[in-house]
Amino acid sequence: MTREQWRFLVSGILFGFLVGYVVAWGVAVPRVKHEAAPVPEAGNLGMTGAVIGPGAGSGNSGGGEAGTEAHGQEGGAGREELMARVFQEIASLREALEKNPREVQALVRLANFYQDAGKYDQAIEYYRRALAEDGKLVDARTDLGICLREMGRPDDAIAEFRRSLDTDPRHWQTWLNLGIVSLFDKHDLETAAAAFGKVEELHPEYPGLAELKEEVRRARNPA
C-alpha cells in the first residue's frame, strides 16, 4: 500500500465504508441525510461493524480470549480485503476517467468516494463535472448540496436542493436535506416545516421524521 493510499485511508474513507454509505444522522448533532446518491459497489461489502463480546450469550462457542483473538484475526483479514477492494475501485475509476474524462458514472462514483472520505472540495469538483454532462442527475446534485453544506455554504446547498426539486419534485431525500439545512443552518422554520411535510407525504416511514418535526415545534415554541 502506497503512502498516498494510507493518507487517503486515514482521512476517513475506510470508516465511511465500514459503517455503511447510508447513515441516519441524529437530530442532537444535526447533519444532512447522506443517502441521496447510489451506493458505490466497493462500499457495499457486507461489513456490519457488529461485534459480540465474550460472554454476551450462552451460545457463544469458543468464547473467552481464544475466541476474541480468532475474531480479531478474521476481522483484520476482512479489513485488509476491504481496503484492497476500495483502492482497486478507486484506481479503476481514475483509469476510466483518463480514457474518457466525461464518463458520468465514473465521475459520480469517484465523487461518492471523496464525499465518504470527508474530502468535500474534491467531491464537489467531481459532482460538478458529472452534472455538466447530465444536469438531471438528481442524486448527484443533492449530494453536491450536502458537500456544500459541509463546507459551510448552506445557501449554495439550498440552491442545489432547489434545482434538484425542479427536476424531480418527488425526491424525498432532497426535501429532507432541504428541511435539515433550513432548520439547523438557516433557522428558516417555515421552509423546514414545509420540507418535512413533503417527506411525510412522500416517505412517511422515514424513522427520524417525528424527531425533526418535534425540533421545528420546539424552535417555534421555546420553553
C-alpha positions in Angstrom: 0.0 0.0 0.0 1.5 3.4 -1.0 1.9 6.3 1.3 -0.7 8.2 -0.7 -3.2 5.4 -0.2 -2.5 5.4 3.6 -3.1 9.1 3.8 -6.4 8.7 1.9 -7.4 5.8 4.3 -6.6 7.8 7.4 -8.7 10.7 6.2 -11.7 8.6 6.9 -12.8 6.7 3.8 -12.4 3.2 5.5 -14.5 4.3 8.4 -17.2 5.5 6.0 -17.4 2.2 4.2 -17.3 0.1 7.4 -20.3 1.9 8.9 -22.2 1.9 5.7 -22.7 4.5 3.0 -26.2 5.4 4.1 -26.2 7.0 7.6 -29.2 8.3 9.6 -27.8 11.4 11.2 -29.1 12.1 14.7 -31.0 15.2 15.5 -29.0 16.1 18.5 -26.0 16.7 16.2 -27.8 17.7 13.1 -26.2 16.7 9.8 -27.5 16.3 6.3 -29.1 13.0 5.4 -26.4 11.3 3.4 -28.3 8.8 1.2 -29.2 10.5 -2.0 -26.6 9.0 -4.3 -26.3 5.4 -5.3 -24.1 3.2 -3.1 -20.6 2.7 -4.7 -20.1 -1.0 -5.3 -16.8 -1.1 -3.2 -18.7 0.3 -0.3 -21.3 -2.4 -0.1 -19.1 -5.2 1.2 -21.3 -6.7 3.9 -19.4 -5.2 6.8 -21.8 -4.7 9.7 -19.4 -3.4 12.3 -21.3 -5.5 15.0 -19.0 -7.4 17.4 -20.4 -9.8 20.0 -18.0 -9.6 23.0 -17.0 -12.5 25.3 -19.8 -13.8 27.5 -22.5 -11.9 25.5 -24.6 -15.1 25.1 -24.7 -18.7 26.2 -24.4 -19.8 22.6 -21.0 -18.1 22.1 -18.9 -21.2 21.5 -15.2 -20.8 21.6 -15.5 -17.7 23.7 -13.1 -16.1 26.0 -9.6 -14.9 25.0 -9.2 -17.5 22.3 -12.5 -16.7 20.7 -11.8 -13.0 20.8 -8.3 -13.5 19.3 -9.7 -15.6 16.5 -12.4 -13.0 15.8 -9.8 -10.2 15.7 -7.7 -12.1 13.2 -10.8 -12.7 11.0 -11.7 -9.0 11.3 -8.2 -7.9 10.4 -8.3 -10.1 7.3 -11.7 -8.6 6.4 -10.4 -5.1 6.8 -7.4 -5.8 4.6 -9.6 -7.3 1.9 -11.9 -4.3 2.2 -9.0 -1.8 1.8 -7.7 -3.7 -1.2 -11.1 -3.6 -2.9 -11.7 0.1 -2.1 -8.3 1.1 -3.6 -8.8 -1.2 -6.6 -12.2 0.5 -7.2 -10.6 4.0 -6.9 -7.8 3.0 -9.3 -10.3 1.7 -11.8 -12.4 4.8 -11.7 -9.3 7.0 -12.2 -8.3 4.9 -15.1 -11.7 5.1 -16.7 -11.6 8.9 -16.4 -8.2 9.1 -18.0 -9.7 7.3 -21.0 -12.8 9.3 -21.0 -12.9 12.4 -18.7 -16.7 12.8 -19.5 -17.7 9.3 -18.2 -20.6 10.3 -15.9 -20.9 7.2 -13.8 -17.2 7.2 -13.0 -17.3 10.9 -12.1 -20.3 10.3 -9.7 -18.8 7.2 -8.2 -15.4 8.9 -7.5 -17.3 11.9 -6.1 -19.1 9.5 -3.8 -15.8 8.1 -2.5 -14.4 11.6 -1.8 -17.7 12.5 0.0 -17.4 9.5 2.2 -13.8 10.4 3.0 -14.9 13.9 4.0 -12.9 15.4 1.1 -15.8 17.7 0.2 -13.8 20.0 -2.1 -12.8 17.2 -4.3 -16.2 15.6 -4.2 -17.7 19.0 -5.3 -15.4 19.1 -8.3 -16.4 15.6 -9.5 -20.1 16.2 -8.9 -20.0 19.4 -10.9 -18.2 17.7 -13.7 -20.8 14.9 -13.8 -23.7 17.5 -13.7 -22.0 19.4 -16.5 -22.5 16.3 -18.6 -26.0 15.5 -17.3 -27.8 18.2 -15.4 -30.7 15.9 -14.5 -28.8 13.7 -12.0 -30.9 14.4 -9.0 -29.0 12.1 -6.7 -25.6 13.7 -7.6 -26.9 17.2 -7.3 -28.4 16.5 -3.9 -25.1 15.1 -2.8 -23.4 18.2 -4.2 -25.6 20.2 -1.9 -24.7 18.0 1.0 -21.0 18.7 0.4 -21.6 22.4 0.0 -23.3 22.4 3.4 -20.4 20.5 5.0 -18.1 23.2 3.6 -20.1 25.9 5.4 -22.1 27.1 2.4 -25.7 26.4 3.3 -27.1 29.0 0.9 -25.4 27.3 -2.0 -26.6 23.9 -0.7 -30.2 25.1 -0.6 -29.8 26.4 -4.2 -28.7 22.9 -5.4 -31.5 21.3 -3.5 -34.0 23.6 -5.2 -32.5 22.7 -8.6 -32.9 19.0 -7.7 -36.5 19.5 -6.9 -37.1 21.4 -10.1 -36.0 18.2 -11.8 -37.8 15.8 -9.5 -40.2 17.3 -7.1 -40.9 13.9 -5.5 -37.3 13.2 -4.5 -37.9 12.8 -0.8 -34.2 12.8 0.2 -33.8 16.2 -1.3 -36.8 17.5 0.7 -35.3 16.0 3.8 -31.9 17.7 3.2 -33.6 21.0 2.4 -35.5 20.8 5.7 -32.4 20.0 7.7 -30.3 22.8 6.3 -33.2 25.2 6.5 -33.9 24.3 10.2 -30.4 24.0 11.6 -28.3 26.3 9.5 -30.7 29.0 8.3 -33.3 28.8 11.2 -36.0 29.1 8.5 -38.8 27.3 10.3 -41.4 27.7 7.6 -39.3 26.2 4.9 -38.2 23.4 7.2 -41.7 22.6 8.2 -42.9 22.5 4.6 -40.0 20.3 3.6 -40.6 17.8 6.4 -44.3 17.9 5.4 -43.3 16.8 1.9 -41.1 14.0 3.4 -44.2 12.8 5.4 -46.2 12.8 2.2 -43.6 11.0 0.0 -41.8 8.8 2.5 -43.8 8.6 5.8 -41.8 5.6 7.1 -38.6 7.7 7.4 -37.7 6.9 11.1 -36.3 10.3 12.0 -39.3 12.3 10.8 -41.1 12.6 14.1 -38.0 13.9 15.8 -37.4 16.5 13.1 -40.9 17.8 13.3 -40.6 18.0 17.0 -37.4 20.0 16.6 -39.4 22.5 14.5 -42.1 22.6 17.1 -39.6 23.4 19.9 -38.0 26.1 17.8 -41.3 27.7 17.3 -42.3 27.5 20.9 -39.1 27.6 23.1 -39.7 26.9 26.7 
